[in-house]
Amino acid sequence: MIELNSIRSEAKEIFAAGVEAVDPYKAIKSLVLVKRNLLVLGTEDEGTVTFDLGKYDRIFVVGAGKATAPMAKAIEELLGEKIHSGLIVVKYGFTTNLMRTEIIEAAHPVPDHNGVRGSRMILDILQEAGPRDLIISLISGGGSALLCQPSGDITLEEKQSVTRMLLACGATIYEINATRKHISACKGGQMARAAYPATVINLMLSDVVGDMVDVIASGPFTPDPSTFIDALGIFEKYNLKDIPENIRRHIRAGVNEDIQETPKEGDPIFELVHNLIVGSNILALKAAEKKATALGYNSLILSSMIEGETRYAAMFHTAIAKEILKTGRPISPPACIISGGETTVTIHGNGLGGRNQEFCLAAAIEISGLPHRVVIFSAGTDGNDGPTDAAGAIADPLTVKRGKDAGLNAIDYLNNNDSYHFLKKTEDLLITGPTNTNVMDVRLILVR
């Protein structure tokens, strides 16, 4: 038992190292430099872009996402009084003290009226900007729900309804965002359209597989490859019959070209937009790998692009743990297998949990009875897993037994999507509080 507790503690250390590596404040400071009246983006190794601040009358800071507040803090320290004004929208609790940038807290993942108010105010700033103005956009995961000004006559309540349906049916983040873009006034390059002809520097902390810029916060300043036809196809794919008629009417109008499409690649508005990813999942995984190696593990990054149904992903990861125990492959103990990305949960029950907790509960069932040298870990780098106060969880071969001793059946709780209450009872939840960063999830397989 002492060894098992030690492995669990090491899992937390490895995760913490990964989160520290994608601190958004440090990421901005490492990639943005101000020399006299020049603003420099990038690094010497990867290449730089320089902006002469003397060419601009005003600098505005805008943005949205879970990591935006510390990003804005770094920008304020770099530019100080050069900033004319700013406004960012963050998830409730993901805030910090800023001097020149207003913060509006709003709901995520289902949008609320604060998100509508904040996104409307940002659109007003962008539409006011002219050719001698510079917009610094700070975008991170969560921005899609926080920039939620509806299109046309669509109401917030109708957007909330569709968001809940898409989250519950198992739609991918790409499908969810393709739909959001076409019922929103902000997403899919529409903020770039609003800002034109101002110059835009768009700094992004990636929370999507493959770091696709049009998917990060639904790409408010990037070309949109999706269409109204795609959005209609997603409704049909998941047989979503209860879509509000107002939204169906809006999507059909877009399909019929009665409503303007989101801006696409090649649109002149994007000639004035400069995009830079300042942090991503693979950076967190590399830092976790380095920490695991320092702790004495043979370490391997499996992939930063794990997607799909959470329970199947859990079975795949536990199969690797079993292989390590039996054959020492793909690496021999002490082994640390690291993966990232973002899975999805198709909801069938009415319990409480998130994808990381469900992953760990499913994994706990698979590893029950294995030698007490195995730990499975999964957590969101933002510190929030689904609609709970947990970042994720830690499972070991005794997790199911601890639940059984408390009168709980692990399979029943898994089938009810109630991983939170099971893992809370077994004391396997990981609660970190908001981390103010967001680069998807980190999963660990530890075998001593």
C-alpha positions as a LaTeX table, in Angstrom:
\begin{tabular}{lrrr}
\hline
Residue & $x$ (\AA) & $y$ (\AA) & $z$ (\AA) \\
\hline
Met1 & 0.00 & 0.00 & 0.00 \\
Ile2 & 2.89 & 2.35 & 0.72 \\
Glu3 & 4.19 & 1.85 & $-2.83$ \\
Leu4 & 0.74 & 2.46 & $-4.31$ \\
Asn5 & 0.37 & 5.73 & $-2.40$ \\
Ser6 & 3.83 & 6.75 & $-3.60$ \\
Ile7 & 2.89 & 6.11 & $-7.24$ \\
Arg8 & $-0.31$ & 8.14 & $-6.83$ \\
Ser9 & 1.71 & 11.01 & $-5.39$ \\
Glu10 & 4.16 & 10.83 & $-8.30$ \\
Ala11 & 1.27 & 11.00 & $-10.78$ \\
Lys12 & 0.21 & 14.30 & $-9.26$ \\
Glu13 & 3.77 & 15.63 & $-9.49$ \\
Ile14 & 4.04 & 14.66 & $-13.15$ \\
Phe15 & 0.71 & 16.31 & $-13.96$ \\
Ala16 & 1.67 & 19.48 & $-12.09$ \\
Ala17 & 4.85 & 19.73 & $-14.15$ \\
Gly18 & 2.81 & 19.51 & $-17.32$ \\
Val19 & 0.44 & 22.24 & $-16.22$ \\
Glu20 & 3.30 & 24.50 & $-15.14$ \\
Ala21 & 4.85 & 24.22 & $-18.61$ \\
Val22 & 1.77 & 25.75 & $-20.25$ \\
Asp23 & 1.34 & 28.64 & $-17.84$ \\
Pro24 & $-0.25$ & 31.26 & $-20.14$ \\
Tyr25 & 1.48 & 34.22 & $-18.48$ \\
Lys26 & 4.90 & 32.66 & $-19.02$ \\
Ala27 & 3.95 & 31.59 & $-22.55$ \\
Ile28 & 3.16 & 35.18 & $-23.55$ \\
Lys29 & 6.33 & 36.49 & $-21.94$ \\
Ser30 & 8.44 & 33.91 & $-23.80$ \\
Leu31 & 6.99 & 34.71 & $-27.23$ \\
Val32 & 6.14 & 38.43 & $-27.07$ \\
Leu33 & 8.82 & 41.09 & $-26.62$ \\
Val34 & 8.66 & 44.89 & $-26.63$ \\
Lys35 & 11.87 & 46.75 & $-27.55$ \\
Arg36 & 11.50 & 50.51 & $-27.44$ \\
Asn37 & 8.65 & 51.06 & $-29.88$ \\
Leu38 & 8.78 & 47.64 & $-31.54$ \\
Leu39 & 6.64 & 44.62 & $-30.69$ \\
Val40 & 8.28 & 41.31 & $-31.62$ \\
Leu41 & 6.40 & 37.99 & $-31.85$ \\
Gly42 & 8.00 & 34.54 & $-31.90$ \\
Thr43 & 11.52 & 33.24 & $-31.29$ \\
Glu44 & 14.78 & 33.34 & $-33.22$ \\
Asp45 & 14.60 & 29.58 & $-33.80$ \\
Glu46 & 11.04 & 29.61 & $-35.14$ \\
Gly47 & 11.12 & 33.06 & $-36.75$ \\
Thr48 & 9.84 & 36.45 & $-35.65$ \\
Val49 & 7.40 & 39.10 & $-36.84$ \\
Thr50 & 7.96 & 42.73 & $-35.85$ \\
Phe51 & 5.38 & 45.52 & $-35.52$ \\
Asp52 & 6.23 & 49.22 & $-35.34$ \\
Leu53 & 3.96 & 50.49 & $-32.57$ \\
Gly54 & 4.48 & 54.04 & $-33.83$ \\
Lys55 & 2.17 & 53.21 & $-36.76$ \\
Tyr56 & $-0.84$ & 52.77 & $-34.50$ \\
Asp57 & $-2.92$ & 55.42 & $-32.77$ \\
Arg58 & $-4.59$ & 53.01 & $-30.37$ \\
Ile59 & $-4.01$ & 49.50 & $-29.04$ \\
Phe60 & $-7.02$ & 47.46 & $-27.90$ \\
Val61 & $-6.86$ & 44.17 & $-25.97$ \\
Val62 & $-9.75$ & 41.74 & $-26.44$ \\
Gly63 & $-10.23$ & 38.04 & $-25.89$ \\
Ala64 & $-12.03$ & 35.14 & $-24.30$ \\
Gly65 & $-11.22$ & 31.83 & $-22.65$ \\
Lys66 & $-10.22$ & 30.13 & $-19.43$ \\
Ala67 & $-6.58$ & 31.23 & $-19.75$ \\
Thr68 & $-7.18$ & 34.76 & $-20.99$ \\
Ala69 & $-6.75$ & 36.65 & $-17.71$ \\
Pro70 & $-3.07$ & 35.71 & $-17.13$ \\
Met71 & $-2.42$ & 36.24 & $-20.85$ \\
Ala72 & $-3.83$ & 39.77 & $-20.51$ \\
Lys73 & $-1.74$ & 40.36 & $-17.39$ \\
Ala74 & 1.42 & 39.59 & $-19.36$ \\
Ile75 & 0.36 & 41.88 & $-22.23$ \\
Glu76 & $-0.39$ & 44.70 & $-19.79$ \\
Glu77 & 3.07 & 44.37 & $-18.26$ \\
Leu78 & 4.65 & 44.45 & $-21.73$ \\
Leu79 & 2.67 & 47.36 & $-23.18$ \\
Gly80 & 1.52 & 49.32 & $-20.12$ \\
Glu81 & 0.09 & 52.73 & $-20.97$ \\
Lys82 & 0.34 & 52.02 & $-24.69$ \\
Ile83 & $-2.93$ & 50.08 & $-24.25$ \\
His84 & $-5.93$ & 52.32 & $-24.93$ \\
Ser85 & $-8.47$ & 49.91 & $-23.40$ \\
Gly86 & $-9.46$ & 46.27 & $-23.34$ \\
Leu87 & $-12.13$ & 43.71 & $-22.53$ \\
Ile88 & $-11.88$ & 39.96 & $-22.00$ \\
Val89 & $-14.49$ & 37.33 & $-21.12$ \\
Val90 & $-13.45$ & 34.50 & $-18.78$ \\
Lys91 & $-15.12$ & 31.57 & $-17.06$ \\
Tyr92 & $-16.43$ & 32.29 & $-13.57$ \\
Gly93 & $-13.50$ & 32.14 & $-11.15$ \\
Phe94 & $-10.77$ & 32.30 & $-13.83$ \\
Thr95 & $-9.81$ & 35.89 & $-13.13$ \\
Thr96 & $-6.93$ & 38.07 & $-11.94$ \\
Asn97 & $-6.21$ & 41.74 & $-11.22$ \\
Leu98 & $-5.78$ & 43.84 & $-14.37$ \\
Met99 & $-5.16$ & 47.58 & $-14.68$ \\
Arg100 & $-6.28$ & 48.47 & $-18.23$ \\
Thr101 & $-8.43$ & 45.53 & $-19.31$ \\
Glu102 & $-11.98$ & 44.98 & $-18.12$ \\
Ile103 & $-12.94$ & 41.41 & $-17.18$ \\
Ile104 & $-16.41$ & 39.95 & $-17.58$ \\
Glu105 & $-17.02$ & 36.54 & $-16.00$ \\
Ala106 & $-19.46$ & 34.24 & $-17.80$ \\
Ala107 & $-20.63$ & 30.62 & $-17.98$ \\
His108 & $-18.96$ & 27.64 & $-19.65$ \\
Pro109 & $-19.68$ & 25.24 & $-21.36$ \\
Val110 & $-23.31$ & 26.35 & $-21.67$ \\
Pro111 & $-23.32$ & 30.12 & $-22.38$ \\
Asp112 & $-25.18$ & 32.72 & $-20.33$ \\
His113 & $-26.25$ & 36.38 & $-20.59$ \\
Asn114 & $-22.89$ & 37.64 & $-19.29$ \\
Gly115 & $-21.22$ & 35.93 & $-22.23$ \\
Val116 & $-23.64$ & 37.61 & $-24.61$ \\
Arg117 & $-22.98$ & 41.00 & $-23.02$ \\
Gly118 & $-19.21$ & 40.56 & $-23.12$ \\
Ser119 & $-19.09$ & 39.36 & $-26.71$ \\
Arg120 & $-21.36$ & 42.21 & $-27.82$ \\
Met121 & $-19.05$ & 44.72 & $-26.13$ \\
Ile122 & $-16.00$ & 43.18 & $-27.84$ \\
Leu123 & $-17.75$ & 43.40 & $-31.21$ \\
Asp124 & $-18.41$ & 47.09 & $-30.50$ \\
Ile125 & $-14.69$ & 47.65 & $-29.84$ \\
Leu126 & $-13.72$ & 45.85 & $-33.05$ \\
Gln127 & $-16.23$ & 47.73 & $-35.17$ \\
Glu128 & $-14.95$ & 51.04 & $-33.78$ \\
Ala129 & $-11.32$ & 50.23 & $-34.68$ \\
Gly130 & $-9.81$ & 51.76 & $-37.81$ \\
Pro131 & $-6.78$ & 51.28 & $-40.09$ \\
Arg132 & $-4.40$ & 52.95 & $-37.59$ \\
Asp133 & $-5.49$ & 50.76 & $-34.68$ \\
Leu134 & $-3.92$ & 47.52 & $-33.38$ \\
Ile135 & $-6.07$ & 44.76 & $-31.88$ \\
Ile136 & $-4.35$ & 42.22 & $-29.62$ \\
Ser137 & $-6.61$ & 39.19 & $-29.37$ \\
Leu138 & $-6.08$ & 36.67 & $-26.56$ \\
Ile139 & $-7.86$ & 33.37 & $-27.20$ \\
Ser140 & $-7.88$ & 30.11 & $-25.24$ \\
Gly141 & $-10.03$ & 27.08 & $-24.63$ \\
Gly142 & $-13.52$ & 27.94 & $-23.44$ \\
Gly143 & $-13.66$ & 30.98 & $-25.70$ \\
Ser144 & $-16.26$ & 29.39 & $-27.93$ \\
Ala145 & $-18.87$ & 29.28 & $-25.15$ \\
Leu146 & $-17.83$ & 32.67 & $-23.76$ \\
Leu147 & $-18.06$ & 34.51 & $-27.11$ \\
Cys148 & $-21.71$ & 33.67 & $-27.53$ \\
Gln149 & $-23.48$ & 36.62 & $-29.20$ \\
Pro150 & $-26.18$ & 34.84 & $-31.27$ \\
Ser151 & $-26.73$ & 35.46 & $-34.97$ \\
Gly152 & $-29.83$ & 37.23 & $-36.25$ \\
Asp153 & $-32.99$ & 36.48 & $-34.29$ \\
Ile154 & $-31.58$ & 33.47 & $-32.45$ \\
Thr155 & $-31.93$ & 33.74 & $-28.67$ \\
Leu156 & $-29.45$ & 32.78 & $-25.99$ \\
Glu157 & $-31.86$ & 30.15 & $-24.70$ \\
Glu158 & $-32.00$ & 28.54 & $-28.14$ \\
Lys159 & $-28.18$ & 28.48 & $-28.32$ \\
Gln160 & $-28.05$ & 26.96 & $-24.82$ \\
Ser161 & $-30.48$ & 24.24 & $-25.89$ \\
Val162 & $-28.43$ & 23.29 & $-28.97$ \\
Thr163 & $-25.17$ & 23.35 & $-26.97$ \\
Arg164 & $-26.61$ & 20.91 & $-24.42$ \\
Met165 & $-27.83$ & 18.58 & $-27.19$ \\
Leu166 & $-24.46$ & 18.53 & $-28.91$ \\
Leu167 & $-22.60$ & 17.91 & $-25.64$ \\
Ala168 & $-24.94$ & 15.07 & $-24.70$ \\
Cys169 & $-25.03$ & 13.24 & $-28.06$ \\
Gly170 & $-21.27$ & 12.65 & $-28.26$ \\
Ala171 & $-20.55$ & 15.14 & $-31.05$ \\
Thr172 & $-16.85$ & 15.96 & $-31.50$ \\
Ile173 & $-15.46$ & 19.40 & $-30.67$ \\
Tyr174 & $-15.11$ & 20.00 & $-34.41$ \\
Glu175 & $-18.80$ & 19.30 & $-34.96$ \\
Ile176 & $-19.86$ & 21.36 & $-31.96$ \\
Asn177 & $-17.79$ & 24.32 & $-33.12$ \\
Ala178 & $-18.92$ & 24.04 & $-36.76$ \\
Thr179 & $-22.48$ & 24.44 & $-35.50$ \\
Arg180 & $-21.62$ & 27.23 & $-33.06$ \\
Lys181 & $-19.93$ & 29.22 & $-35.84$ \\
His182 & $-23.13$ & 29.30 & $-37.87$ \\
Ile183 & $-25.47$ & 30.42 & $-35.10$ \\
Ser184 & $-23.03$ & 33.02 & $-33.71$ \\
Ala185 & $-22.08$ & 36.58 & $-34.61$ \\
Cys186 & $-18.51$ & 36.13 & $-33.30$ \\
Lys187 & $-17.07$ & 32.83 & $-34.39$ \\
Gly188 & $-15.62$ & 31.45 & $-37.61$ \\
Gly189 & $-13.68$ & 34.57 & $-38.61$ \\
Gln190 & $-16.54$ & 36.95 & $-37.95$ \\
Met191 & $-14.53$ & 38.97 & $-35.42$ \\
Ala192 & $-11.83$ & 39.46 & $-38.07$ \\
Arg193 & $-14.56$ & 40.77 & $-40.35$ \\
Ala194 & $-15.72$ & 43.15 & $-37.61$ \\
Ala195 & $-12.16$ & 44.38 & $-36.92$ \\
Tyr196 & $-11.18$ & 45.04 & $-40.54$ \\
Pro197 & $-9.33$ & 47.27 & $-41.53$ \\
Ala198 & $-7.52$ & 47.30 & $-38.16$ \\
Thr199 & $-4.42$ & 45.12 & $-37.69$ \\
Val200 & $-4.97$ & 42.06 & $-35.47$ \\
Ile201 & $-2.41$ & 40.03 & $-33.50$ \\
Asn202 & $-4.20$ & 36.83 & $-32.48$ \\
Leu203 & $-2.42$ & 34.92 & $-29.67$ \\
Met204 & $-3.89$ & 31.49 & $-28.96$ \\
Leu205 & $-3.45$ & 28.88 & $-26.25$ \\
Ser206 & $-4.56$ & 25.69 & $-28.01$ \\
Asp207 & $-7.03$ & 23.28 & $-26.44$ \\
Val208 & $-7.79$ & 21.28 & $-29.58$ \\
Val209 & $-6.28$ & 18.16 & $-31.12$ \\
Gly210 & $-3.81$ & 19.09 & $-33.85$ \\
Asp211 & $-3.79$ & 22.79 & $-32.83$ \\
Met212 & $-6.22$ & 23.67 & $-35.63$ \\
Val213 & $-6.57$ & 27.44 & $-35.38$ \\
Asp214 & $-10.11$ & 27.49 & $-36.77$ \\
Val215 & $-11.24$ & 25.18 & $-33.95$ \\
Ile216 & $-9.59$ & 26.99 & $-31.00$ \\
Ala217 & $-12.52$ & 28.93 & $-29.48$ \\
Ser218 & $-14.25$ & 28.38 & $-32.85$ \\
Gly219 & $-11.71$ & 30.60 & $-34.62$ \\
Pro220 & $-13.10$ & 34.14 & $-34.15$ \\
Phe221 & $-10.16$ & 35.63 & $-36.11$ \\
Thr222 & $-9.35$ & 32.77 & $-38.52$ \\
Pro223 & $-10.85$ & 31.51 & $-41.82$ \\
Asp224 & $-13.69$ & 29.05 & $-41.39$ \\
Pro225 & $-13.60$ & 25.87 & $-43.52$ \\
Ser226 & $-17.05$ & 24.76 & $-42.28$ \\
Thr227 & $-20.35$ & 25.75 & $-43.83$ \\
Phe228 & $-24.07$ & 26.01 & $-43.13$ \\
Ile229 & $-24.41$ & 22.72 & $-45.03$ \\
Asp230 & $-22.03$ & 21.10 & $-42.52$ \\
Ala231 & $-24.08$ & 22.37 & $-39.58$ \\
Leu232 & $-27.28$ & 20.96 & $-41.07$ \\
Gly233 & $-25.52$ & 17.63 & $-41.65$ \\
Ile234 & $-24.49$ & 17.44 & $-37.99$ \\
Phe235 & $-28.12$ & 17.80 & $-36.89$ \\
Glu236 & $-29.03$ & 14.95 & $-39.23$ \\
Lys237 & $-26.06$ & 12.76 & $-38.25$ \\
Tyr238 & $-27.03$ & 12.74 & $-34.57$ \\
Asn239 & $-30.78$ & 12.72 & $-35.32$ \\
Leu240 & $-31.34$ & 15.88 & $-33.27$ \\
Lys241 & $-35.08$ & 16.34 & $-33.68$ \\
Asp242 & $-35.61$ & 18.95 & $-30.98$ \\
Ile243 & $-33.47$ & 21.72 & $-32.53$ \\
Pro244 & $-35.39$ & 25.01 & $-32.04$ \\
Glu245 & $-37.23$ & 25.95 & $-35.22$ \\
Asn246 & $-35.67$ & 29.42 & $-35.18$ \\
Ile247 & $-32.21$ & 27.84 & $-35.45$ \\
Arg248 & $-33.30$ & 25.37 & $-38.14$ \\
Arg249 & $-34.72$ & 28.31 & $-40.11$ \\
His250 & $-31.46$ & 30.23 & $-39.73$ \\
Ile251 & $-29.33$ & 27.28 & $-40.88$ \\
Arg252 & $-31.60$ & 26.62 & $-43.86$ \\
Ala253 & $-31.38$ & 30.30 & $-44.83$ \\
Gly254 & $-27.61$ & 29.95 & $-44.81$ \\
Val255 & $-27.75$ & 26.80 & $-46.92$ \\
Asn256 & $-29.95$ & 28.68 & $-49.40$ \\
Glu257 & $-27.42$ & 31.58 & $-49.41$ \\
Asp258 & $-29.96$ & 34.02 & $-48.01$ \\
Ile259 & $-27.50$ & 34.68 & $-45.13$ \\
Gln260 & $-23.82$ & 35.52 & $-45.60$ \\
Glu261 & $-21.41$ & 32.62 & $-45.00$ \\
Thr262 & $-18.58$ & 32.87 & $-42.49$ \\
Pro263 & $-15.39$ & 34.29 & $-44.11$ \\
Lys264 & $-13.16$ & 31.76 & $-45.85$ \\
Glu265 & $-9.49$ & 31.31 & $-46.71$ \\
Gly266 & $-8.40$ & 33.97 & $-49.21$ \\
Asp267 & $-10.69$ & 36.69 & $-47.88$ \\
Pro268 & $-8.67$ & 39.98 & $-47.83$ \\
Ile269 & $-9.68$ & 40.62 & $-44.20$ \\
Phe270 & $-7.20$ & 37.95 & $-43.08$ \\
Glu271 & $-4.24$ & 39.75 & $-44.66$ \\
Leu272 & $-4.23$ & 42.00 & $-41.58$ \\
Val273 & $-4.50$ & 39.13 & $-39.06$ \\
His274 & $-1.34$ & 37.56 & $-37.58$ \\
Asn275 & $-1.88$ & 34.25 & $-35.74$ \\
Leu276 & 0.48 & 32.68 & $-33.19$ \\
Ile277 & $-0.07$ & 29.63 & $-30.97$ \\
Val278 & 1.64 & 30.31 & $-27.64$ \\
Gly279 & 0.95 & 26.98 & $-25.89$ \\
Ser280 & $-0.40$ & 23.50 & $-26.67$ \\
Asn281 & $-0.97$ & 20.02 & $-25.31$ \\
Ile282 & 2.29 & 18.57 & $-26.61$ \\
Leu283 & 4.27 & 21.12 & $-24.56$ \\
Ala284 & 2.51 & 19.90 & $-21.41$ \\
Leu285 & 3.19 & 16.27 & $-22.33$ \\
Lys286 & 6.89 & 16.94 & $-22.94$ \\
Ala287 & 7.20 & 18.58 & $-19.52$ \\
Ala288 & 5.36 & 15.66 & $-17.92$ \\
Glu289 & 7.74 & 13.25 & $-19.68$ \\
Lys290 & 10.74 & 15.16 & $-18.36$ \\
Lys291 & 9.38 & 15.08 & $-14.80$ \\
Ala292 & 8.56 & 11.37 & $-15.00$ \\
Thr293 & 12.08 & 10.61 & $-16.18$ \\
Ala294 & 13.50 & 12.63 & $-13.28$ \\
Leu295 & 11.40 & 10.50 & $-10.92$ \\
Gly296 & 13.01 & 7.36 & $-12.30$ \\
Tyr297 & 10.43 & 6.22 & $-14.84$ \\
Asn298 & 11.07 & 4.95 & $-18.35$ \\
Ser299 & 8.84 & 7.47 & $-20.12$ \\
Leu300 & 7.01 & 7.53 & $-23.43$ \\
Ile301 & 4.60 & 10.03 & $-24.97$ \\
Leu302 & 1.96 & 7.95 & $-26.69$ \\
Ser303 & 0.12 & 10.77 & $-28.49$ \\
Ser304 & $-1.22$ & 14.27 & $-27.95$ \\
Met305 & $-4.14$ & 13.51 & $-30.28$ \\
Ile306 & $-6.27$ & 10.93 & $-28.44$ \\
Glu307 & $-9.96$ & 11.37 & $-29.27$ \\
Gly308 & $-13.09$ & 9.22 & $-29.31$ \\
Glu309 & $-15.41$ & 7.75 & $-26.72$ \\
Thr310 & $-13.93$ & 8.01 & $-23.23$ \\
Arg311 & $-14.70$ & 4.44 & $-22.14$ \\
Tyr312 & $-13.00$ & 2.97 & $-25.23$ \\
Ala313 & $-9.97$ & 5.18 & $-24.66$ \\
Ala314 & $-9.82$ & 3.90 & $-21.08$ \\
Met315 & $-9.88$ & 0.27 & $-22.27$ \\
Phe316 & $-7.06$ & 1.01 & $-24.71$ \\
His317 & $-4.90$ & 2.63 & $-22.02$ \\
Thr318 & $-5.49$ & $-0.14$ & $-19.49$ \\
Ala319 & $-4.57$ & $-2.70$ & $-22.15$ \\
Ile320 & $-1.18$ & $-1.00$ & $-22.38$ \\
Ala321 & $-0.78$ & $-1.22$ & $-18.59$ \\
Lys322 & $-1.51$ & $-4.95$ & $-18.74$ \\
Glu323 & 0.99 & $-5.39$ & $-21.60$ \\
Ile324 & 3.70 & $-3.63$ & $-19.61$ \\
Leu325 & 3.08 & $-5.95$ & $-16.66$ \\
Lys326 & 3.13 & $-9.08$ & $-18.82$ \\
Thr327 & 5.81 & $-8.41$ & $-21.46$ \\
Gly328 & 7.52 & $-5.13$ & $-20.60$ \\
Arg329 & 6.31 & $-3.56$ & $-23.84$ \\
Pro330 & 6.28 & $-0.88$ & $-25.17$ \\
Ile331 & 8.60 & 0.05 & $-22.27$ \\
Ser332 & 9.59 & $-1.87$ & $-19.19$ \\
Pro333 & 8.77 & $-0.93$ & $-15.57$ \\
Pro334 & 9.12 & 1.46 & $-13.96$ \\
Ala335 & 7.07 & 2.82 & $-16.85$ \\
Cys336 & 5.20 & 6.05 & $-17.48$ \\
Ile337 & 3.03 & 6.23 & $-20.60$ \\
Ile338 & 1.72 & 9.76 & $-21.28$ \\
Ser339 & $-1.10$ & 10.80 & $-23.57$ \\
Gly340 & $-3.08$ & 13.93 & $-24.30$ \\
Gly341 & $-5.98$ & 15.15 & $-26.40$ \\
Glu342 & $-9.66$ & 15.24 & $-25.53$ \\
Thr343 & $-12.19$ & 12.41 & $-25.49$ \\
Thr344 & $-15.97$ & 12.64 & $-25.48$ \\
Val345 & $-18.72$ & 11.12 & $-23.35$ \\
Thr346 & $-22.04$ & 10.00 & $-24.79$ \\
Ile347 & $-24.47$ & 10.53 & $-21.92$ \\
His348 & $-26.92$ & 7.73 & $-21.19$ \\
Gly349 & $-27.53$ & 8.28 & $-17.48$ \\
Asn350 & $-28.35$ & 11.20 & $-15.20$ \\
Gly351 & $-25.30$ & 11.19 & $-12.93$ \\
Leu352 & $-22.54$ & 13.73 & $-12.46$ \\
Gly353 & $-19.02$ & 13.63 & $-13.86$ \\
Gly354 & $-16.70$ & 14.60 & $-16.68$ \\
Arg355 & $-14.66$ & 12.83 & $-19.36$ \\
Asn356 & $-11.57$ & 12.46 & $-17.12$ \\
Gln357 & $-13.51$ & 11.05 & $-14.18$ \\
Glu358 & $-15.41$ & 8.67 & $-16.46$ \\
Phe359 & $-12.07$ & 7.60 & $-17.98$ \\
Cys360 & $-10.69$ & 6.78 & $-14.55$ \\
Leu361 & $-13.80$ & 4.93 & $-13.37$ \\
Ala362 & $-13.82$ & 2.82 & $-16.56$ \\
Ala363 & $-10.09$ & 2.22 & $-16.13$ \\
Ala364 & $-10.54$ & 1.27 & $-12.47$ \\
Ile365 & $-12.94$ & $-1.51$ & $-13.49$ \\
Glu366 & $-10.42$ & $-2.83$ & $-16.04$ \\
Ile367 & $-7.43$ & $-2.85$ & $-13.65$ \\
Ser368 & $-9.27$ & $-4.16$ & $-10.61$ \\
Gly369 & $-7.31$ & $-7.08$ & $-9.23$ \\
Leu370 & $-4.01$ & $-6.23$ & $-10.95$ \\
Pro371 & $-0.83$ & $-6.05$ & $-8.86$ \\
His372 & $-0.66$ & $-2.97$ & $-6.69$ \\
Arg373 & 1.92 & $-1.34$ & $-8.93$ \\
Val374 & $-0.44$ & 0.31 & $-11.42$ \\
Val375 & $-1.98$ & 3.79 & $-11.37$ \\
Ile376 & $-4.15$ & 5.37 & $-14.05$ \\
Phe377 & $-4.48$ & 9.17 & $-14.02$ \\
Ser378 & $-6.54$ & 11.57 & $-16.13$ \\
Ala379 & $-7.17$ & 15.28 & $-15.61$ \\
Gly380 & $-7.98$ & 18.46 & $-17.45$ \\
Thr381 & $-5.19$ & 21.02 & $-17.48$ \\
Asp382 & $-7.77$ & 23.74 & $-16.76$ \\
Gly383 & $-8.64$ & 22.25 & $-13.37$ \\
Asn384 & $-12.27$ & 21.62 & $-14.34$ \\
Asp385 & $-13.71$ & 18.33 & $-15.57$ \\
Gly386 & $-17.24$ & 18.71 & $-16.83$ \\
Pro387 & $-19.73$ & 20.46 & $-14.53$ \\
Thr388 & $-17.80$ & 19.49 & $-11.37$ \\
Asp389 & $-15.21$ & 20.92 & $-8.99$ \\
Ala390 & $-12.75$ & 18.14 & $-9.89$ \\
Ala391 & $-9.97$ & 18.32 & $-12.48$ \\
Gly392 & $-10.09$ & 14.56 & $-12.94$ \\
Ala393 & $-9.20$ & 11.49 & $-10.93$ \\
Ile394 & $-6.65$ & 8.82 & $-10.04$ \\
Ala395 & $-7.48$ & 5.11 & $-10.25$ \\
Asp396 & $-5.62$ & 2.09 & $-8.93$ \\
Pro397 & $-6.34$ & $-1.66$ & $-8.60$ \\
Leu398 & $-8.13$ & $-1.07$ & $-5.28$ \\
Thr399 & $-10.49$ & 1.72 & $-6.44$ \\
Val400 & $-13.35$ & $-0.67$ & $-7.26$ \\
Lys401 & $-12.87$ & $-2.49$ & $-3.95$ \\
Arg402 & $-13.00$ & 0.77 & $-1.99$ \\
Gly403 & $-16.29$ & 1.53 & $-3.70$ \\
Lys404 & $-17.65$ & $-1.95$ & $-3.00$ \\
Asp405 & $-16.70$ & $-1.63$ & 0.68 \\
Ala406 & $-18.77$ & 1.58 & 0.73 \\
Gly407 & $-21.74$ & $-0.20$ & $-0.84$ \\
Leu408 & $-21.22$ & 1.13 & $-4.39$ \\
Asn409 & $-21.23$ & $-0.85$ & $-7.63$ \\
Ala410 & $-18.70$ & 0.60 & $-10.07$ \\
Ile411 & $-20.44$ & $-0.66$ & $-13.22$ \\
Asp412 & $-23.79$ & 0.79 & $-12.14$ \\
Tyr413 & $-22.20$ & 4.18 & $-11.51$ \\
Leu414 & $-20.37$ & 4.07 & $-14.85$ \\
Asn415 & $-23.58$ & 3.21 & $-16.71$ \\
Asn416 & $-25.31$ & 6.14 & $-15.02$ \\
Asn417 & $-22.46$ & 8.50 & $-15.99$ \\
Asp418 & $-22.03$ & 9.12 & $-12.25$ \\
Ser419 & $-18.27$ & 8.84 & $-11.94$ \\
Tyr420 & $-18.04$ & 11.90 & $-9.68$ \\
His421 & $-20.04$ & 10.44 & $-6.80$ \\
Phe422 & $-18.31$ & 7.05 & $-6.99$ \\
Leu423 & $-14.81$ & 8.53 & $-7.07$ \\
Lys424 & $-15.64$ & 11.05 & $-4.38$ \\
Lys425 & $-16.65$ & 8.20 & $-2.07$ \\
Thr426 & $-13.44$ & 6.29 & $-2.86$ \\
Glu427 & $-11.37$ & 9.47 & $-2.37$ \\
Asp428 & $-9.95$ & 9.26 & $-5.89$ \\
Leu429 & $-10.98$ & 12.69 & $-7.18$ \\
Leu430 & $-8.29$ & 15.19 & $-8.10$ \\
Ile431 & $-9.30$ & 18.71 & $-7.07$ \\
Thr432 & $-6.87$ & 21.47 & $-8.05$ \\
Gly433 & $-9.12$ & 24.51 & $-8.45$ \\
Pro434 & $-8.87$ & 26.68 & $-11.59$ \\
Thr435 & $-5.37$ & 26.58 & $-13.09$ \\
Asn436 & $-5.94$ & 29.53 & $-15.47$ \\
Thr437 & $-4.60$ & 27.51 & $-18.38$ \\
Asn438 & $-6.26$ & 25.08 & $-20.78$ \\
Val439 & $-4.54$ & 22.73 & $-23.24$ \\
Met440 & $-6.90$ & 19.74 & $-23.05$ \\
Asp441 & $-6.16$ & 16.68 & $-20.91$ \\
Val442 & $-3.15$ & 14.78 & $-19.57$ \\
Arg443 & $-3.43$ & 11.03 & $-18.99$ \\
Leu444 & $-0.83$ & 8.84 & $-17.30$ \\
Ile445 & $-0.25$ & 5.08 & $-17.04$ \\
Leu446 & 2.23 & 4.40 & $-14.24$ \\
Val447 & 3.59 & 0.91 & $-13.62$ \\
Arg448 & 6.28 & 0.41 & $-10.99$ \\
\hline
\end{tabular}
